[in-house]
Amino acid sequence: MDDPSTSLLAWTTTPWTLPSNLGLCVHPDYTYIKIHDTERDQNFIIHENLLKTLYKDPKKAKFKKLAQFQGSDMKGWRYAPLFEYFTDQVRSLYQVHQIFDFNTPSAFQFEDKAFRVLVDTYVTDADGTGIVHQAPAFGEDDHRIAIAHGVLRADEIPPCPIDDSGIFTKEVPDFAGLHVKVFFQILDLVRLYLTIAGRRQSYSESLKGQGAIDRSINLEPQLSILLEVNNGNIPFHS
């Protein structure tokens, strides 16, 4: 994000939509705090009353409050997305490997206007972190908020790397061919992938993005197993 030493802790109940993330949403009237976790030596931003999402017992947790903000103050903050499939940064890499036909319209059009903090009163503080992952292709509120903040035009189609059968497309090459249900089931491996790539910090169901992903990591063995599970050749046990 604008402050690379600090991570926004974002919440989602639909992790299979994370590759389609275009924004994070906060409530304009809520208070958010920036803390330094002394055990992890990292800074986080979270709703002031939702530390229980991050810590089993916030009263015993080892952290120090550094600052606080109103949600309205956070509007427009930039952040590094968890996945970079829809950023200009990876366009040249995919072009070199001819993953896309760049003579046709692609989704690499969002970086200048997406991946920012948005504000809307639909965000609640009942659970989670008070910061909500936004995937406009998969949520009515997400789509409405994206248009309201200029992330999308009203006539613009948001990125949707999932086909009518629920299969990830080649727009997200790391997961292409997998069914969204399998993505749900293999979250531990997805988290491992993001951890190795330096892009994941996950506690409970909170997810956030930071750093730069290393596309040189070889995940072919793991993904081959996942494809076998997806095709029904290997039984999956939760």
C-alpha positions in Angstrom: 0.0 0.0 0.0 1.0 3.6 0.2 2.8 2.6 3.4 4.6 -0.6 2.5 5.3 -1.5 6.1 1.6 -1.7 6.9 -1.1 -4.2 5.9 -4.8 -3.7 5.6 -6.6 -6.8 7.1 -9.4 -7.5 4.7 -12.3 -9.9 5.1 -14.0 -12.2 2.7 -16.5 -15.1 2.9 -16.0 -16.0 -0.8 -12.2 -16.6 -1.1 -12.6 -18.0 -4.7 -13.4 -14.4 -5.7 -10.0 -13.1 -4.5 -8.3 -13.3 -7.9 -11.0 -10.8 -9.1 -10.3 -8.2 -6.3 -10.5 -4.6 -7.4 -10.9 -2.8 -4.2 -11.2 -2.8 -0.4 -14.2 -1.1 1.3 -14.5 0.5 4.7 -17.3 2.3 6.5 -16.8 6.1 6.4 -18.0 6.5 10.0 -16.1 3.6 11.7 -12.8 4.0 13.5 -9.9 2.0 12.4 -6.6 1.5 14.2 -3.1 0.9 13.1 -1.2 -1.5 15.4 2.2 -3.0 15.6 2.2 -6.7 16.3 5.4 -7.2 18.3 5.5 -11.0 17.9 5.2 -10.8 14.1 7.0 -7.4 13.8 4.3 -6.2 11.4 1.8 -3.3 11.3 -1.9 -3.9 10.6 -5.0 -1.8 10.1 -8.3 -3.2 11.4 -11.6 -1.9 12.9 -11.0 -0.8 16.5 -13.6 -3.2 17.9 -12.7 -6.3 15.8 -9.3 -7.3 17.2 -10.9 -10.6 18.3 -10.7 -11.6 14.6 -6.9 -11.2 14.7 -6.3 -12.4 18.3 -7.9 -15.1 20.3 -7.7 -12.9 23.4 -7.0 -9.2 22.5 -6.3 -8.3 26.1 -3.4 -10.7 26.2 -2.1 -10.0 22.7 1.2 -8.4 22.2 0.6 -5.3 20.1 0.9 -1.5 20.3 -1.5 1.0 18.9 0.2 3.4 16.6 -2.6 5.5 15.1 -6.3 5.6 14.4 -8.3 6.8 11.4 -11.9 7.4 10.4 -12.9 5.3 7.5 -13.5 8.5 5.5 -9.9 9.4 6.0 -8.8 6.1 4.3 -10.7 6.8 1.1 -8.3 6.5 -1.9 -5.5 4.7 -0.1 -3.6 2.5 -2.5 -2.7 -1.1 -1.8 -0.9 -4.0 -3.5 -3.5 -6.6 -4.5 -3.3 -10.2 -3.2 -3.1 -11.3 -6.9 -1.8 -9.2 -9.7 -3.7 -10.8 -12.6 -5.5 -7.6 -13.5 -2.7 -5.1 -13.2 -0.4 -3.6 -15.8 2.6 -4.9 -13.9 2.1 -8.5 -15.2 0.9 -7.6 -18.7 4.4 -7.8 -20.2 5.1 -11.1 -18.5 1.9 -12.7 -19.8 2.5 -11.2 -23.3 6.0 -12.8 -23.4 4.5 -16.2 -22.6 1.6 -15.6 -25.0 -1.1 -16.4 -22.4 -3.5 -13.8 -23.9 -4.3 -12.5 -27.3 -3.4 -8.9 -26.8 -5.2 -7.9 -30.0 -8.5 -8.3 -28.2 -9.7 -6.2 -25.2 -8.2 -7.6 -21.9 -8.7 -6.9 -18.3 -5.4 -5.1 -17.8 -7.1 -1.7 -17.6 -7.8 -1.4 -13.8 -4.5 -0.6 -12.2 -4.8 3.2 -12.3 -8.3 3.3 -10.9 -8.6 0.1 -8.8 -6.7 -1.4 -5.8 -7.7 1.5 -3.6 -9.7 1.8 -0.4 -13.4 2.7 -1.1 -16.0 3.8 1.4 -19.6 2.8 1.8 -22.1 2.4 4.7 -22.9 -1.2 3.7 -19.8 -2.4 5.6 -20.7 -3.7 9.1 -18.8 -4.3 12.3 -20.7 -7.4 13.4 -17.7 -9.6 12.6 -14.7 -9.8 10.3 -12.3 -6.8 10.2 -14.4 -3.9 9.1 -12.5 -3.9 5.8 -14.3 -5.8 3.0 -12.8 -7.4 -0.1 -14.5 -6.1 -3.3 -15.0 -8.2 -6.4 -17.5 -6.3 -8.6 -18.2 -9.3 -10.9 -19.6 -11.3 -8.0 -21.6 -8.9 -5.7 -24.3 -6.4 -6.3 -22.9 -4.0 -3.6 -19.4 -4.5 -4.9 -20.5 -3.6 -8.4 -22.5 -0.6 -7.2 -19.6 0.7 -5.1 -17.0 0.2 -7.9 -19.2 2.3 -10.3 -19.7 5.0 -7.6 -15.9 5.3 -7.1 -15.0 5.3 -10.7 -13.3 1.9 -10.7 -15.8 0.8 -13.3 -18.0 2.6 -15.8 -21.7 1.6 -15.7 -21.3 -0.1 -19.1 -18.0 -1.8 -18.3 -17.7 -5.5 -17.5 -15.6 -6.2 -14.5 -13.0 -9.0 -14.6 -14.6 -12.4 -14.2 -12.0 -15.2 -14.6 -14.6 -18.0 -14.1 -16.6 -19.6 -16.9 -20.3 -20.6 -16.8 -19.3 -24.0 -15.4 -17.5 -22.5 -12.4 -14.0 -23.2 -13.8 -11.2 -20.7 -13.5 -10.0 -19.4 -16.9 -6.6 -18.8 -18.3 -6.8 -15.2 -17.1 -5.7 -16.6 -13.7 -3.1 -19.1 -15.0 -2.1 -20.3 -11.5 -5.6 -21.7 -11.0 -6.8 -22.2 -14.6 -8.8 -25.4 -14.9 -9.8 -25.6 -11.3 -13.4 -25.5 -10.2 -14.3 -22.8 -7.6 -15.4 -25.5 -5.2 -11.9 -27.0 -5.3 -10.4 -23.5 -4.6 -12.6 -23.4 -1.5 -11.3 -26.8 -0.5 -7.6 -26.1 -1.1 -7.4 -22.8 0.7 -4.5 -24.1 2.8 -2.4 -24.7 -0.4 -3.5 -21.3 -1.7 -2.3 -19.7 1.5 1.0 -21.6 1.3 1.4 -20.3 -2.3 0.8 -16.8 -1.2 3.1 -17.1 1.8 6.0 -18.5 -0.3 5.4 -15.7 -2.8 5.5 -13.1 0.0 2.0 -11.9 -0.5 -0.1 -13.4 2.3 -0.7 -12.7 5.9 -3.7 -14.6 7.1 -5.2 -14.9 10.6 -8.6 -16.6 11.0 -10.5 -15.7 7.8 -8.7 -12.3 7.3 -6.7 -11.9 4.2 -4.5 -9.0 2.9 -1.9 -8.4 0.2 1.6 -6.9 0.4 4.9 -7.2 -1.3 5.7 -8.4 -4.8 4.7 -11.9 -6.0 7.5 -14.1 -7.4 6.2 -15.8 -10.5 9.3 -18.0 -10.7 8.0 -20.2 -7.9 7.3 -23.7 -9.2 3.9 -24.8 -8.2 3.4 -27.4 -11.0 3.5 -30.5 -8.7 0.9 -29.1 -6.3 -1.3 -27.8 -9.1 -1.1 -31.1 -10.9 -2.5 -32.8 -7.8 -5.2 -30.2 -7.5 -6.2 -30.8 -11.1 -6.5 -34.5 -10.4 -8.7 -33.7 -7.5 -10.8 -31.4 -9.6 -11.2 -34.0 -12.3 -12.4 -36.6 -9.7 -9.4 -38.8 -10.1 -8.2 -38.3 -6.6 -10.7 -38.2 -3.7 -10.7 -35.1 -1.6 -11.0 -35.4 2.2 -11.8 -32.3 4.2 
